[in-house]
Amino acid sequence: MEKKQEKPFKTKFFTPYKNYIFASLSLIFALIFIFSFTNKAGVIGSLIEKAFLFLLGNTVYIIPLILLTAFFLLLSKRNPYSKKEKYLGFLLIAFLLESATLFGIAELEFIGANGFNLQAQSLGGVIGYLLSFLMIKGFGFWVALSIITILIITTLVILLEPLFKKEKLEQEEVVIKKPTPKKKIPFLPRFKKTKKEKEPIIKEAPKIKTFSPYEAPPLNLLSKRGAKPESGDIKLNASTIQKTLFNFGIQVDMGEVNVGPTVSQYTLKPAKGIKLSRITNLANNLALDLATESIRIEAPIPGKALVGIEIPNKKRAIVSLYEMLASKHFRSSESPLFFALGKDVKGELVYADLGEMPHLLVGGTTGSGKSICLNCIILSLMYRNSHEDMQFVMIDPKKVELLPFNPINHLMCPVIANPDEAIIALKWLVGEMESRFETLKNAGNRDISSYNKSWKQGMEKMPYIVVIID
């Protein structure tokens, strides 16, 4: 528990002020060394001077310069060593030791390197003298001098390189910040901003003064094929369900069977006192006895005192768009936002009205038919409305499903595949929605349908705008 309490203190207090703390320490030690060398730091300063002169010799006079360099680097706004204080410290210490070794090599060249003499260590101190002695003894004077010179130059390059790199990056940032023209879609120019504007300028949506007579395309353009589903042996399946439940002490009366395009629903009524959870818990046992991959139990069926068990059909039926658009129910609807969805578990056609939603989210696993469903919705709406009555804004960042719709007249703009353009388009749509609210309010209408019905000569009719995002 104690360790967990120490962590927040470290991160919340120490980290934000780390540069200031290290910079302050660098300045303090630099001042201590400066006053120590001038005999103005008292007894402790005198001891520090003697100790460092013994260890590093005359190289010690470089220490204040190194510490002041660290101080200015840590406080600089262009600090290239931010969050790398240990790296900076290592480079400065390496430079100090290399300088001491260089002084030691220069000193040993004049007194000879035949023996190790602690009395002769005024330039590089004990440390510099020891390192230089070993290098000269091992490599000779010229090789040792070359090695230490290369090391000093390398350290200085590594130390100073981030400063020039930082300056170069800042110059590049200035170039990057220059605005570059972006690809525009037809209605996007109305979003251009000026420096004084906080909100995008939004023009009115394209409106039409008159509705030209619209003739729906012939349905014979669509395929009429649609094989019937094969549910298997219905009597055998019903008997298997009843027997399986009976084996687990559950008595049921089998009801009607609804054959849908993909599944068949077997209805049953459990005896009084039977908990529905006992039936739902036997889903795996029922699937095993019915020799099917999986089943779905609906307990109870909404609006009925029955339980439904859905079993996948042996052969699925294709629900054709032709069948849905040709039905009396679809053709008799007066709503322009009425669209076809498919068939339910009973095999009955299912429709919906986008105006009653007004938002629709299509979800499902990969390969479950989301794209086909979306295409059917789009085609249903296009079939009912001309491009003057309804317009689409399609956004498809994946550039797969909606791009084939690009040539049609119903689009307000080409299918948007760029995320940046999608954001601009959505902002425009919000502005258009607010503008339409104001128009409807002034006209005394509640919705687009009532507004268009009250249309008079000279007025502009308002088309529906449907936004589709894949």
C-alpha positions in Angstrom: 0.0 0.0 0.0 2.9 2.4 0.8 4.4 2.0 -2.7 1.1 2.8 -4.3 0.9 6.1 -2.3 4.4 7.1 -3.4 3.7 6.9 -7.1 1.1 9.6 -7.4 3.4 12.0 -5.5 6.2 11.3 -8.0 4.1 11.7 -11.1 1.9 14.6 -9.9 4.5 16.8 -8.1 8.0 15.9 -9.3 7.5 15.3 -13.0 6.0 18.7 -14.1 8.8 20.6 -12.3 11.7 18.2 -13.2 13.5 20.6 -15.5 13.3 23.4 -13.1 14.7 21.3 -10.2 17.6 20.0 -12.3 18.3 23.5 -13.6 18.3 24.9 -10.1 20.7 22.3 -8.9 23.0 22.9 -11.8 23.2 26.6 -11.0 23.7 26.0 -7.3 26.7 23.7 -7.9 28.1 26.1 -10.6 28.1 28.9 -8.0 29.7 26.7 -5.3 32.5 25.7 -7.7 33.1 29.3 -8.8 33.3 30.7 -5.3 35.4 27.7 -4.1 38.0 28.5 -6.8 38.2 32.1 -5.6 38.4 31.1 -1.9 35.1 32.7 -1.0 33.1 29.6 -0.1 34.4 29.0 3.4 35.7 25.8 4.8 33.5 23.5 2.7 34.4 25.4 -0.5 38.1 25.0 0.3 37.6 21.2 0.8 35.7 20.9 -2.4 38.4 22.8 -4.3 41.2 20.5 -2.9 39.3 17.3 -3.5 38.4 18.1 -7.2 41.8 19.5 -7.9 43.3 16.2 -6.6 40.8 14.1 -8.7 40.6 16.1 -11.9 43.5 18.6 -11.8 43.1 21.8 -13.8 40.2 20.2 -15.6 38.1 21.2 -12.6 37.8 24.8 -14.0 35.6 23.4 -16.8 33.0 22.2 -14.3 31.3 25.6 -13.8 31.1 26.1 -17.5 29.5 22.6 -18.0 27.0 23.2 -15.2 26.0 26.6 -16.5 25.5 25.1 -20.0 23.2 22.4 -18.4 21.3 25.2 -16.6 20.5 27.2 -19.8 19.7 24.1 -21.8 17.2 22.8 -19.1 15.4 26.2 -18.9 15.4 26.9 -22.7 12.0 26.7 -24.5 13.9 24.9 -27.2 15.3 22.3 -24.8 16.2 19.3 -26.9 16.9 17.2 -23.8 13.4 17.5 -22.3 12.6 14.3 -20.6 16.2 13.2 -21.2 18.0 14.8 -18.3 20.0 11.6 -17.6 21.2 11.5 -21.2 22.4 15.1 -20.9 24.2 14.4 -17.6 26.0 11.4 -19.0 27.3 13.4 -22.0 28.6 16.3 -19.8 30.4 13.8 -17.4 31.9 12.0 -20.4 33.2 15.3 -21.8 34.7 16.2 -18.4 36.6 12.8 -18.1 37.8 13.0 -21.7 39.1 16.5 -21.1 41.0 15.3 -18.0 42.4 12.4 -20.0 43.6 14.7 -22.7 45.3 17.0 -20.2 46.9 13.9 -18.6 48.3 12.7 -22.0 49.7 16.1 -22.7 51.4 16.2 -19.3 52.8 12.7 -19.5 54.4 13.4 -22.9 56.7 15.9 -21.2 57.6 13.8 -18.1 57.7 10.4 -19.8 55.4 7.4 -19.3 57.8 4.9 -17.9 56.3 4.9 -14.4 53.2 5.9 -12.6 53.8 9.0 -10.5 51.0 10.5 -8.4 53.0 13.7 -7.8 52.7 14.5 -11.5 49.0 15.0 -11.9 48.5 18.8 -11.9 46.7 19.1 -15.3 44.3 16.1 -15.4 44.3 15.1 -11.7 44.5 11.5 -10.5 41.7 10.3 -12.7 43.1 12.0 -15.9 46.6 10.8 -15.0 45.5 7.2 -14.5 43.5 7.0 -17.7 46.1 8.7 -19.8 48.9 6.5 -18.3 47.0 3.4 -19.2 46.2 4.6 -22.8 49.8 5.7 -23.5 51.2 2.5 -22.0 48.8 0.4 -24.2 48.7 2.4 -27.4 51.5 4.9 -27.4 51.3 8.7 -27.4 50.0 9.4 -30.9 47.3 6.6 -30.9 46.2 7.6 -27.4 46.0 11.3 -28.4 44.0 10.4 -31.6 41.6 8.2 -29.7 40.8 10.8 -27.0 40.5 13.6 -29.6 38.0 11.6 -31.6 36.0 10.8 -28.4 35.9 14.5 -27.4 34.7 15.6 -30.9 32.1 12.8 -31.0 30.8 13.8 -27.6 30.5 17.4 -28.6 28.7 16.5 -31.9 26.2 14.3 -30.0 25.7 17.0 -27.4 25.1 19.8 -29.9 23.4 17.9 -32.7 19.9 18.0 -31.0 20.1 21.8 -30.9 20.5 22.1 -34.7 17.9 19.3 -35.2 15.4 21.2 -33.1 16.0 24.4 -35.1 15.5 22.4 -38.4 12.2 20.9 -37.1 10.9 24.3 -36.2 11.6 25.6 -39.7 9.8 22.6 -41.2 6.8 23.2 -38.9 6.4 26.7 -40.4 6.2 25.2 -43.8 3.7 22.6 -42.7 1.4 25.1 -41.2 0.9 26.9 -44.5 -2.7 26.1 -45.7 -2.9 23.8 -48.6 -5.9 23.5 -50.9 -8.0 20.5 -50.3 -10.2 18.5 -52.7 -13.7 19.8 -52.7 -17.1 18.3 -53.4 -19.8 20.3 -55.2 -21.6 21.7 -52.1 -18.6 22.1 -49.9 -17.4 25.6 -50.9 -20.2 27.0 -48.9 -18.3 26.0 -45.8 -15.3 28.3 -46.4 -14.2 30.2 -43.3 -12.6 33.6 -43.0 -10.5 34.7 -40.1 -13.4 36.7 -38.6 -15.9 33.9 -38.8 -16.3 31.3 -36.1 -19.0 29.3 -37.8 -19.1 28.0 -41.4 -21.2 30.0 -43.8 -24.1 27.7 -44.8 -26.1 28.5 -47.9 -29.6 27.2 -48.5 -30.0 23.6 -49.7 -30.9 23.1 -53.3 -34.6 23.5 -53.6 -37.0 23.1 -56.5 -39.7 25.4 -57.6 -41.9 22.8 -59.2 -42.2 19.0 -59.1 -42.0 17.4 -62.5 -44.2 14.4 -63.0 -42.4 11.4 -61.8 -42.8 8.0 -63.4 -41.4 5.1 -61.4 -39.1 2.8 -63.4 -40.7 -0.5 -64.5 -40.4 -3.4 -62.0 -39.4 -5.8 -64.7 -35.9 -4.4 -64.4 -35.7 -6.4 -61.2 -35.3 -10.2 -61.0 -38.4 -12.1 -60.1 -36.6 -15.3 -59.0 -37.3 -16.4 -55.5 -37.3 -20.1 -54.6 -39.4 -21.4 -51.7 -37.7 -22.3 -48.4 -37.3 -25.9 -47.3 -37.9 -26.3 -43.6 -37.5 -30.1 -43.6 -39.9 -32.5 -41.9 -42.1 -30.2 -39.9 -44.0 -33.0 -38.1 -40.8 -34.8 -37.2 -39.2 -31.6 -35.8 -42.3 -30.8 -33.8 -42.4 -34.3 -32.3 -38.7 -34.1 -31.5 -39.1 -30.8 -29.7 -42.0 -32.2 -27.6 -40.2 -35.4 -26.7 -36.9 -33.6 -25.8 -38.7 -31.3 -23.4 -40.8 -34.2 -22.0 -37.5 -36.1 -21.2 -36.6 -33.1 -19.0 -39.9 -33.1 -17.2 -41.5 -30.3 -19.3 -44.9 -30.9 -20.8 -45.9 -28.7 -23.7 -48.6 -28.6 -26.4 -47.3 -27.9 -29.9 -48.9 -25.1 -31.8 -48.7 -23.7 -35.4 -45.5 -23.6 -37.4 -44.4 -20.5 -39.3 -42.1 -21.0 -42.2 -40.0 -18.0 -42.9 -37.3 -17.4 -45.6 -34.4 -18.4 -43.4 -35.9 -20.0 -40.2 -39.0 -21.9 -39.3 -40.7 -21.0 -36.0 -42.3 -23.8 -34.0 -44.7 -22.4 -31.4 -45.6 -24.3 -28.2 -47.5 -23.7 -25.0 -46.0 -25.0 -21.7 -48.1 -26.5 -19.0 -49.0 -24.3 -16.1 -46.3 -23.9 -13.5 -43.4 -24.4 -15.9 -40.7 -21.8 -15.6 -39.7 -20.4 -19.0 -36.1 -20.4 -17.9 -36.2 -24.2 -17.9 -37.0 -24.2 -21.6 -34.5 -21.6 -22.6 -31.7 -23.5 -20.7 -32.3 -26.5 -23.0 -31.4 -24.7 -26.2 -28.2 -26.9 -26.7 -30.1 -30.1 -26.0 -32.8 -29.2 -28.5 -30.2 -28.3 -31.1 -28.5 -31.7 -30.6 -31.7 -33.7 -30.9 -32.8 -31.7 -34.0 -29.4 -32.2 -35.6 -28.9 -28.5 -36.3 -26.1 -26.0 -35.6 -28.1 -23.7 -33.4 -31.6 -22.7 -32.5 -33.2 -19.5 -31.1 -35.8 -19.6 -28.3 -38.2 -16.6 -28.0 -39.9 -16.9 -24.6 -42.5 -15.6 -24.7 -43.5 -14.5 -28.2 -44.4 -10.8 -27.9 -48.2 -10.4 -27.7 -48.8 -14.1 -27.3 -48.9 -16.7 -24.5 -46.6 -18.9 -26.5 -42.9 -19.8 -26.7 -41.3 -19.8 -30.1 -38.4 -22.1 -31.2 -36.7 -21.0 -34.4 -34.8 -23.6 -36.4 -32.7 -22.8 -39.5 -34.3 -24.0 -42.8 -32.7 -26.8 -44.8 -32.7 -24.4 -47.8 -33.0 -20.7 -47.4 -35.3 -18.6 -49.7 -34.2 -15.5 -51.5 -36.4 -12.5 -50.8 -36.5 -10.5 -54.0 -36.8 -6.8 -54.1 -39.3 -7.2 -56.9 -41.7 -9.0 -54.6 -41.6 -6.3 -52.0 -42.0 -3.4 -54.3 -44.8 -5.0 -56.3 -46.9 -5.7 -53.2 -50.2 -3.7 -52.6 -49.1 -2.6 -49.2 -46.0 -0.9 -50.5 -47.7 0.7 -53.5 -50.7 1.9 -51.5 -48.5 3.8 -48.9 -48.6 7.5 -49.3 -45.4 8.2 -47.3 -42.4 9.1 -49.5 -40.1 7.7 -46.8 -41.7 4.2 -46.8 -39.2 1.5 -47.7 -38.9 -2.3 -47.9 -36.9 -4.3 -45.4 -37.6 -8.0 -46.1 -39.7 -10.8 -44.5 -40.2 -11.8 -40.9 -40.2 -15.3 -39.4 -43.8 -15.9 -40.6 -42.8 -15.1 -44.2 -44.8 -11.8 -44.2 -43.3 -8.7 -45.9 -41.9 -6.1 -43.6 -41.8 -2.4 -44.3 -40.8 0.7 -42.3 -41.2 4.4 -42.6 -38.0 6.5 -42.2 -40.1 9.5 -41.3 -41.2 7.9 -38.1 -37.7 7.1 -36.9 -36.0 9.3 -38.2 -32.6 7.6 -37.6 -31.8 4.0 -38.5 -28.8 1.9 -37.5 -28.2 -1.4 -39.3 -26.0 -3.8 -37.3 -24.9 -7.4 -37.8 -22.0 -9.8 -38.1 -19.8 -10.0 -41.2 -21.7 -11.7 -44.0 -25.1 -11.3 -42.3 -26.5 -9.1 -45.2 -26.0 -5.5 -43.9 -24.9 -4.2 -47.3 -27.8 -6.0 -49.1 -30.3 -4.5 -46.6 -28.8 -1.0 -47.1 -29.0 -1.3 -50.9 -32.7 -2.4 -50.7 -33.5 0.6 -48.5 -31.8 3.0 -50.9 -33.5 1.4 -54.0 -36.9 1.5 -52.2 -36.6 5.2 -51.5 -35.3 5.9 -55.0 -38.2 4.0 -56.6 -40.8 6.0 -54.7 -39.2 9.4 -55.2 -37.6 11.3 -58.1 -34.3 13.1 -57.7 -36.3 16.4 -57.3 -38.3 15.0 -54.4 -35.4 13.3 -52.5 -31.7 13.7 -52.5 -29.0 11.6 -50.9 -25.7 12.4 -49.1 -23.7 9.2 -49.1 -20.5 8.8 -47.0 -18.4 5.7 -47.5 -14.8 6.0 -46.0 -14.2 2.3 -46.8 -14.8 3.1 -50.5 -16.6 -0.2 -51.1 -20.4 -0.3 -50.8 -21.7 3.1 -51.8 -19.3 4.1 -54.6 -21.4 2.3 -57.3 -24.2 4.9 -56.7 -22.0 7.8 -57.9 -23.6 8.2 -61.4 -27.2 8.6 -60.2 -29.1 11.9 -60.2 -30.4 11.5 -56.6 -27.0 12.4 -55.1 -26.5 15.9 -53.9 -22.7 15.4 -54.4 -20.5 12.4 -55.4 -20.1 9.7 -52.7 -17.8 11.1 -50.0 -14.9 8.9 -49.2 -12.6 11.4 -47.5 -13.1 11.7 -43.7 -12.3 15.4 -43.7 -14.9 16.1 -46.3 -17.4 13.9 -44.4 -17.0 16.2 -41.3 -17.6 19.3 -43.5 -20.6 17.7 -45.1 -22.1 16.8 -41.7 -21.6 20.3 -40.4 -23.4 21.6 -43.5 -26.3 19.2 -42.9 -26.6 20.5 -39.3 -26.8 24.0 -40.7 -29.3 23.0 -43.3 -31.5 21.3 -40.7 -31.6 24.5 -38.6 -32.3 26.6 -41.6 -35.3 24.3 -42.5 -36.6 24.5 -39.0 -36.7 28.2 -39.4 -38.4 28.0 -42.8 -41.1 25.5 -41.4 -41.7 27.8 -38.4 -42.2 30.8 -40.6 -44.6 28.9 -42.9 -46.5 27.5 -40.0 -45.9 23.8 -40.9 -44.6 20.9 -38.7 -42.8 18.9 -41.3 -41.6 18.7 -44.9 -44.7 16.8 -46.0 -47.2 19.4 -44.8 -45.0 22.2 -46.1 -45.0 20.7 -49.6 -48.7 20.0 -49.5 -49.4 23.7 -48.8 -47.3 24.6 -51.8 -48.5 27.5 -53.8 -47.3 29.0 -57.1 -44.1 30.9 -56.6 -43.1 29.0 -53.5 -40.1 26.7 -53.4 -40.7 23.1 -52.5 -38.4 21.3 -50.1 -36.9 18.0 -51.1 -36.1 15.3 -48.5 -32.4 14.8 -47.7 -31.4 11.3 -46.7 -27.9 10.8 -45.2 -26.4 7.3 -45.5 -23.1 6.5 -43.8 -21.4 3.1 -44.2 
